[in-house]
């Protein structure tokens, strides 16, 4: 069974906690990471978007952080709230 881009990206997020557009393109051939993240959010996954600056070129890009499936809290969130 071949996994969809959404499934591949979700598995990557669960294992590595973050992904950016360059990683998505290199790893999964995904040109529209924002659209895949949107789909995952619609499915109930908690994913945070952080705006990062490319210091070499001065432009910005999105980095996505996995926060859970809505049923659990990321350890980082638990620590921040205490």
Backbone as CSV, one residue per row, in Angstrom:
resi,resn,N_x,N_y,N_z,CA_x,CA_y,CA_z,C_x,C_y,C_z
1,UNK,0.841,-1.181,0.000,0.000,0.000,0.000,0.889,1.248,0.000
2,UNK,0.622,2.145,-0.920,1.388,3.379,-1.030,0.764,4.452,-0.125
3,UNK,1.607,5.088,0.692,1.129,6.140,1.589,0.951,7.449,0.825
4,UNK,-0.036,8.224,1.217,-0.246,9.535,0.613,0.768,10.523,1.182
5,UNK,0.900,11.680,0.534,1.780,12.724,1.059,1.341,13.139,2.458
6,UNK,0.038,13.241,2.684,-0.453,13.601,4.014,0.038,12.599,5.057
7,UNK,-0.067,11.323,4.757,0.364,10.292,5.694,1.869,10.331,5.925
8,UNK,2.636,10.526,4.854,4.090,10.607,4.973,4.513,11.801,5.822
9,UNK,3.878,12.939,5.581,4.201,14.156,6.333,3.807,14.000,7.795
10,UNK,2.647,13.416,8.049,2.215,13.189,9.427,3.196,12.276,10.160
11,UNK,3.625,11.203,9.539,4.584,10.294,10.167,5.908,11.015,10.445
12,UNK,6.335,11.843,9.509,7.562,12.621,9.711,7.403,13.566,10.905
13,UNK,6.276,14.246,10.976,6.022,15.165,12.088,5.985,14.430,13.425
14,UNK,5.351,13.272,13.451,5.281,12.506,14.703,6.674,12.086,15.176
15,UNK,7.538,11.753,14.236,8.882,11.288,14.600,9.846,12.437,14.873
16,UNK,9.811,13.477,14.040,10.815,14.548,14.117,10.288,15.861,14.699
17,UNK,8.977,15.980,14.849,8.285,17.138,15.443,8.233,18.380,14.559
18,UNK,9.078,18.515,13.549,9.029,19.701,12.678,9.242,19.303,11.218
19,UNK,8.783,20.201,10.337,9.052,20.057,8.905,8.962,21.436,8.278
20,UNK,9.736,21.648,7.216,9.656,22.897,6.456,9.512,22.541,4.972
21,UNK,9.215,23.528,4.131,8.956,23.237,2.719,10.116,22.549,1.979
22,UNK,11.346,22.902,2.296,12.488,22.275,1.621,12.569,20.790,1.985
23,UNK,12.369,20.476,3.258,12.377,19.073,3.676,11.258,18.300,2.986
24,UNK,10.072,18.896,2.922,8.930,18.222,2.295,9.200,17.944,0.822
25,UNK,9.826,18.888,0.148,10.144,18.698,-1.268,11.199,17.612,-1.440
26,UNK,12.254,17.680,-0.647,13.337,16.697,-0.766,12.904,15.286,-0.365
27,UNK,12.148,15.171,0.710,11.779,13.856,1.233,10.599,13.218,0.515
28,UNK,9.598,14.036,0.158,8.337,13.482,-0.334,7.888,14.029,-1.688
29,UNK,8.683,14.921,-2.291,8.290,15.507,-3.566,7.073,16.408,-3.439
30,UNK,6.883,16.978,-2.265,5.706,17.799,-1.981,6.011,19.272,-2.234
31,UNK,5.347,19.851,-3.224,5.516,21.267,-3.542,4.567,22.158,-2.746
32,UNK,3.508,21.599,-2.175,2.484,22.395,-1.488,2.315,21.933,-0.044
33,UNK,3.361,22.114,0.746,3.320,21.680,2.137,2.206,22.379,2.905
34,UNK,1.995,23.662,2.654,0.933,24.394,3.351,-0.429,23.745,3.154
35,UNK,-0.694,23.250,1.964,-1.967,22.585,1.676,-2.074,21.256,2.430
36,UNK,-0.965,20.518,2.489,-0.960,19.247,3.225,-1.167,19.487,4.719
37,UNK,-0.539,20.544,5.259,-0.697,20.889,6.670,-2.150,21.279,6.938
38,UNK,-2.741,22.034,6.031,-4.152,22.410,6.149,-5.025,21.153,6.249
39,UNK,-4.783,20.172,5.374,-5.553,18.927,5.404,-5.396,18.216,6.742
40,UNK,-4.177,18.161,7.256,-3.936,17.494,8.532,-4.634,18.221,9.674
41,UNK,-4.637,19.538,9.634,-5.343,20.313,10.663,-6.846,20.040,10.585
42,UNK,-7.375,19.939,9.380,-8.797,19.632,9.202,-9.138,18.252,9.759
43,UNK,-8.161,17.354,9.763,-8.353,16.012,10.308,-8.188,15.976,11.829
44,UNK,-7.911,17.127,12.444,-7.848,17.208,13.892,-6.461,17.213,14.508
45,UNK,-5.423,17.196,13.691,-4.065,17.215,14.231,-3.681,18.639,14.605
46,UNK,-3.007,18.767,15.728,-2.575,20.071,16.222,-1.184,20.363,15.664
47,UNK,-1.119,21.316,14.740,0.143,21.681,14.104,0.270,23.193,14.163
48,UNK,1.384,23.648,14.692,1.639,25.083,14.852,2.566,25.550,13.728
49,UNK,2.293,26.733,13.205,3.123,27.318,12.168,3.999,28.401,12.782
50,UNK,5.288,28.311,12.509,6.221,29.346,12.960,6.890,29.951,11.742
51,UNK,6.987,31.255,11.739,7.631,31.976,10.646,9.116,32.090,10.967
52,UNK,9.957,31.591,10.068,11.401,31.591,10.279,12.072,32.456,9.222
53,UNK,13.184,33.077,9.591,13.921,33.917,8.656,15.146,33.171,8.151
54,UNK,15.333,33.202,6.848,16.524,32.649,6.223,17.603,33.727,6.313
55,UNK,18.560,33.545,7.199,19.571,34.565,7.430,20.474,34.815,6.229
56,UNK,20.627,33.832,5.370,21.486,33.994,4.199,20.856,34.931,3.156
57,UNK,19.548,34.787,2.938,18.867,35.557,1.892,17.911,36.620,2.436
58,UNK,17.573,36.541,3.696,16.692,37.533,4.298,15.209,37.295,4.085
59,UNK,14.854,36.215,3.421,13.434,35.922,3.213,12.902,35.037,4.344
60,UNK,11.592,34.820,4.349,10.946,34.045,5.398,10.327,32.780,4.833
61,UNK,10.200,31.790,5.687,9.551,30.541,5.315,8.799,30.007,6.526
62,UNK,7.902,29.070,6.293,7.117,28.473,7.382,7.801,27.198,7.860
63,UNK,7.776,27.018,9.165,8.213,25.761,9.762,7.036,25.263,10.598
64,UNK,6.683,24.010,10.416,5.503,23.451,11.073,5.936,22.539,12.215
65,UNK,5.258,22.682,13.359,5.578,21.930,14.562,4.375,21.085,14.973
66,UNK,4.605,19.791,15.149,3.552,18.865,15.544,3.293,18.989,17.039
67,UNK,2.031,19.202,17.404,1.649,19.353,18.802,0.767,18.221,19.299
68,UNK,0.407,17.293,18.442,-0.393,16.148,18.866,-1.630,15.959,18.013
69,UNK,-2.424,14.993,18.426,-3.629,14.675,17.668,-4.882,15.266,18.293
70,UNK,-4.691,16.215,19.211,-5.823,16.841,19.868,-6.235,16.115,21.130
71,UNK,-5.756,14.903,21.322,-6.104,14.108,22.495,-4.994,14.137,23.537
72,UNK,-3.822,14.572,23.109,-2.690,14.609,24.020,-1.971,15.939,23.882
73,UNK,-1.233,16.294,24.883,-0.472,17.534,24.828,0.993,17.204,24.659
74,UNK,1.680,18.001,23.877,3.109,17.863,23.728,3.787,18.191,25.049
75,UNK,4.838,17.499,25.394,5.550,17.714,26.652,5.983,19.165,26.785
76,UNK,6.390,19.775,25.699,6.796,21.191,25.708,5.654,22.079,26.183
77,UNK,4.434,21.795,25.769,3.267,22.570,26.181,2.973,22.383,27.659
78,UNK,3.141,21.161,28.148,2.918,20.875,29.567,3.892,21.684,30.419
79,UNK,5.142,21.711,30.012,6.177,22.444,30.754,5.882,23.938,30.739
80,UNK,5.473,24.474,29.596,5.167,25.915,29.494,4.030,26.308,30.420
81,UNK,3.041,25.433,30.597,1.865,25.770,31.407,2.131,25.647,32.899
82,UNK,3.221,24.975,33.306,3.488,24.808,34.734,4.404,25.876,35.275
